[in-house]
């Protein structure tokens, strides 16, 4: 596959292009050919430029607040030119509540101000290269740090009415785990068995509470590779054994906005 050709455009009367220029340069640094149409382009002009330049993808940037009107019009103009196969993504000052509306109107994805160039570039590479972009399958479990499983269980069993599925000691993590099913996921109560345990250190620093959220995935090594390309740091870059014969890896909270996420691949690579 040759270089990916990207059209960056600012529809409407938006008079600021610094952000678009930064994005254009960032994508060039990732080996893409970028065509920047400049300021104050109409949807028709953008669509025509996309067809004439034979681009692989169109990126729209808006700071004016007119994205709900202008972005869908670009989709309409591309369709009128029989070019609806060209994917369109957007970014800029776009409220989170507007994202589902834009996706519903045909925009492939929206990258808000918190997104990195790496995330944008990797998304484009996957989209144009037809690499399947799939979210995690489910929340495998929520890990809850406790001083004593025995003293904590009555709340979950008697008050919440959850069924204790079993208990297991994970020697590699110096932790004892109690499994409680809730719908399609689980609570896992985590009691440290040694002062070397990360759970012990968590309890010393923060006390009892939610420790991590585990995401059920397949092919954990590939997920680590994909997420690492997006700038995610891992506490362990190689999968290690977890409870229930799983393979696990933890993403560092400093690259996930303060949340400790665990990737969990169940036995055989498929979630139960």
C-alpha positions as CSV (number, residue, x, y, z in Angstrom):
1,X,0.0,0.0,0.0
2,X,1.3,3.5,-0.9
3,X,1.2,6.6,1.2
4,X,-2.1,7.4,2.7
5,X,-3.6,10.6,1.3
6,X,-5.5,12.7,3.8
7,X,-7.5,15.9,3.0
8,X,-7.6,18.3,6.0
9,X,-10.4,20.9,5.7
10,X,-12.0,23.6,7.7
11,X,-15.6,24.0,6.6
12,X,-17.6,27.2,7.1
13,X,-16.4,30.6,8.4
14,X,-13.9,29.3,10.9
15,X,-11.0,31.8,10.8
16,X,-8.4,29.9,12.8
17,X,-6.2,27.2,11.3
18,X,-3.4,26.7,13.7
19,X,-4.8,23.4,15.1
20,X,-5.4,22.1,11.5
21,X,-1.9,22.9,10.5
22,X,-0.5,21.1,13.6
23,X,-2.6,18.0,12.7
24,X,-1.5,18.2,9.1
25,X,2.2,18.3,10.1
26,X,1.7,15.5,12.6
27,X,0.2,13.2,10.0
28,X,3.0,14.0,7.6
29,X,5.4,13.0,10.3
30,X,3.6,9.6,10.3
31,X,4.4,9.2,6.6
32,X,1.1,10.4,5.2
33,X,0.5,12.8,2.3
34,X,-1.7,15.7,3.5
35,X,-3.6,18.1,1.4
36,X,-4.8,21.2,3.3
37,X,-7.5,23.1,1.6
38,X,-7.2,26.2,3.9
39,X,-9.9,28.3,5.6
40,X,-13.5,29.0,4.9
41,X,-14.2,26.1,2.6
42,X,-17.8,25.1,1.7
43,X,-18.9,21.5,2.0
44,X,-19.1,21.3,-1.8
45,X,-15.6,22.6,-2.2
46,X,-14.3,20.1,0.3
47,X,-16.0,17.2,-1.4
48,X,-14.8,18.3,-4.9
49,X,-11.2,18.6,-3.6
50,X,-11.4,15.1,-2.0
51,X,-12.5,13.6,-5.3
52,X,-10.0,15.6,-7.4
53,X,-7.1,14.8,-5.1
54,X,-8.2,11.1,-4.9
55,X,-7.7,11.0,-1.1
56,X,-8.2,8.1,1.1
57,X,-9.8,10.0,3.9
58,X,-11.2,13.4,4.8
59,X,-10.5,15.1,8.1
60,X,-12.7,18.1,9.1
61,X,-11.8,20.6,11.8
62,X,-14.2,23.0,13.3
63,X,-14.0,25.6,16.1
64,X,-17.0,27.6,15.1
65,X,-19.7,25.4,16.6
66,X,-21.3,24.7,13.2
67,X,-20.2,21.1,13.1
68,X,-23.7,19.6,13.4
69,X,-24.6,21.4,10.2
70,X,-21.4,21.4,8.1
71,X,-20.0,18.0,8.8
72,X,-23.1,16.1,7.5
73,X,-23.2,18.4,4.5
74,X,-19.8,17.2,3.5
75,X,-21.1,13.7,3.7
76,X,-24.1,14.7,1.4
77,X,-21.8,16.3,-1.1
78,X,-19.5,13.3,-1.3
79,X,-22.6,11.1,-1.8
80,X,-23.7,13.4,-4.7
81,X,-20.3,12.9,-6.3
82,X,-20.6,9.1,-6.0
83,X,-17.7,9.3,-3.5
84,X,-19.5,8.1,-0.3
85,X,-16.8,5.4,0.1
86,X,-14.3,8.1,1.2
87,X,-14.5,8.0,5.0
88,X,-14.8,11.3,7.0
89,X,-13.5,12.0,10.4
90,X,-13.8,15.2,12.5
91,X,-12.3,17.1,15.3
92,X,-12.1,20.5,17.0
93,X,-14.3,22.0,19.7
94,X,-17.1,19.5,19.7
95,X,-19.1,18.7,22.8
96,X,-19.3,15.1,23.8
97,X,-23.0,15.0,23.5
98,X,-22.8,15.9,19.8
99,X,-20.5,12.9,19.0
100,X,-23.3,10.3,18.7
101,X,-25.3,12.6,16.5
102,X,-22.4,13.1,14.1
103,X,-21.6,9.4,14.1
104,X,-25.3,8.7,13.2
105,X,-25.0,11.1,10.3
106,X,-22.1,9.2,8.7
107,X,-19.0,10.7,10.3
108,X,-16.7,7.7,11.1
109,X,-15.1,9.1,14.2
110,X,-14.6,12.3,16.2
111,X,-11.3,13.3,17.8
112,X,-11.7,15.9,20.5
113,X,-9.0,18.1,22.1
114,X,-7.8,15.3,24.4
115,X,-6.8,13.1,21.5
116,X,-3.2,12.7,20.5
117,X,-1.7,12.7,17.0
118,X,-0.7,9.1,17.6
119,X,-4.3,8.1,18.2
120,X,-5.4,9.9,15.1
121,X,-2.7,8.5,12.9
122,X,-3.2,4.9,14.1
123,X,-6.9,5.2,13.6
124,X,-6.5,6.4,10.0
125,X,-4.0,3.6,9.3
126,X,-6.4,1.0,10.6
127,X,-9.4,2.4,8.9
128,X,-7.8,2.9,5.5
129,X,-5.9,-0.3,5.7
130,X,-9.2,-2.1,6.6
131,X,-7.8,-3.3,9.9
132,X,-10.7,-4.2,12.1
133,X,-11.1,-1.8,15.0
134,X,-13.0,-3.5,17.7
135,X,-13.7,-2.4,21.3
136,X,-13.3,-4.7,24.3
137,X,-16.0,-7.4,24.4
138,X,-17.2,-6.6,27.9
139,X,-16.2,-5.7,31.4
140,X,-14.8,-8.9,32.6
141,X,-14.8,-7.9,36.3
142,X,-14.3,-5.0,38.7
143,X,-11.5,-5.6,41.2
144,X,-12.2,-4.4,44.7
145,X,-9.4,-4.2,47.3
146,X,-10.4,-5.4,50.8
147,X,-8.5,-6.0,54.0
148,X,-10.4,-9.2,54.7
149,X,-12.6,-11.2,52.3
150,X,-14.2,-12.9,55.2
151,X,-15.4,-9.7,56.8
152,X,-16.5,-8.1,53.5
153,X,-18.4,-11.0,52.0
154,X,-21.6,-10.6,54.2
155,X,-22.3,-7.3,52.5
156,X,-22.1,-8.7,49.0
157,X,-23.8,-12.0,49.8
158,X,-26.4,-11.0,52.4
159,X,-27.1,-7.3,51.6
160,X,-26.7,-7.4,47.8
161,X,-27.8,-11.0,47.4
162,X,-24.9,-12.0,45.1
163,X,-23.7,-15.6,44.9
164,X,-20.1,-16.5,45.8
165,X,-18.8,-18.5,42.8
166,X,-15.6,-19.5,44.4
167,X,-12.2,-18.3,45.8
168,X,-8.7,-18.6,44.4
169,X,-5.2,-17.6,45.5
170,X,-3.0,-16.1,42.8
171,X,0.5,-16.7,43.9
172,X,2.2,-14.5,41.3
173,X,0.2,-11.4,42.6
174,X,0.3,-12.3,46.3
175,X,-3.5,-12.0,46.5
176,X,-6.5,-14.1,47.4
177,X,-9.6,-13.5,45.2
178,X,-13.3,-14.1,45.8
179,X,-15.6,-14.2,42.7
180,X,-19.2,-12.9,42.8
181,X,-21.3,-12.9,39.7
182,X,-23.4,-9.9,38.9
183,X,-25.1,-10.1,35.5
184,X,-22.6,-10.7,32.7
185,X,-19.7,-9.6,34.8
186,X,-18.2,-10.2,38.3
187,X,-17.0,-8.4,41.3
188,X,-13.6,-9.7,42.4
189,X,-12.7,-9.1,46.1
190,X,-8.9,-8.8,46.4
191,X,-7.2,-9.6,49.7
192,X,-3.4,-9.3,49.9
193,X,-1.5,-12.3,51.2
194,X,1.8,-10.5,51.5
195,X,3.1,-7.0,52.0
196,X,4.7,-7.4,48.6
197,X,1.3,-7.4,47.0
198,X,0.2,-4.4,44.9
199,X,-3.2,-4.7,46.7
200,X,-1.5,-4.3,50.1
201,X,0.2,-1.1,48.9
202,X,-3.1,0.2,47.5
203,X,-4.8,-0.4,50.8
204,X,-2.1,1.3,52.7
205,X,-2.3,4.3,50.5
206,X,-6.0,4.6,49.7
207,X,-7.9,2.2,51.8
208,X,-10.6,-0.2,50.6
209,X,-12.3,0.4,47.3
210,X,-12.3,-0.1,43.6
211,X,-8.8,-1.1,42.5
212,X,-9.2,-1.8,38.8
213,X,-11.6,-2.5,35.9
214,X,-10.9,-5.5,33.8
215,X,-11.8,-5.5,30.1
216,X,-12.6,-8.8,28.4
217,X,-10.6,-9.1,25.2
218,X,-9.2,-11.7,22.7
219,X,-5.5,-11.9,21.6
220,X,-4.0,-10.0,24.5
221,X,-0.6,-9.6,22.8
222,X,-2.2,-7.9,19.8
223,X,-4.1,-5.6,22.1
224,X,-1.0,-4.6,23.9
225,X,0.7,-3.9,20.5
226,X,-2.3,-1.8,19.3
227,X,-2.7,0.2,22.5
228,X,1.1,0.8,22.9
229,X,1.1,2.3,19.4
230,X,-1.5,4.8,20.7
231,X,0.8,5.9,23.4
232,X,-0.6,3.7,26.2
233,X,2.0,2.6,28.8
234,X,1.7,-0.8,30.4
235,X,2.8,-1.9,33.8
236,X,3.6,-5.3,32.3
237,X,4.2,-5.4,28.6
238,X,4.0,-9.2,28.5
239,X,0.9,-11.1,29.6
240,X,1.1,-12.8,32.9
241,X,-1.1,-15.4,34.6
242,X,-4.3,-14.2,36.4
243,X,-7.2,-15.8,38.2
244,X,-9.4,-18.4,36.4
245,X,-6.6,-19.4,34.0
246,X,-6.6,-16.0,32.4
247,X,-3.8,-14.0,30.8
248,X,-3.7,-10.4,32.0
249,X,-1.9,-7.1,31.5
250,X,-2.3,-3.8,33.3
251,X,-2.3,-0.4,31.6
252,X,-0.7,2.3,33.6
253,X,-3.2,4.9,35.1
254,X,-1.1,7.8,34.0
255,X,-1.9,7.0,30.4
256,X,-5.6,6.1,31.0
257,X,-6.7,9.3,32.8
258,X,-6.3,7.8,36.3
259,X,-8.1,4.5,35.8
260,X,-6.2,1.2,36.3
261,X,-7.4,-1.0,33.4
262,X,-6.6,-4.7,33.2
263,X,-6.8,-6.5,29.9
264,X,-8.1,-10.0,30.5
265,X,-7.9,-12.9,28.0
266,X,-9.8,-15.9,29.3
267,X,-8.6,-19.5,28.7
268,X,-8.5,-20.3,25.0
269,X,-8.5,-16.6,24.0
270,X,-12.3,-16.2,24.3
271,X,-14.5,-14.7,27.0
272,X,-16.9,-17.0,28.9
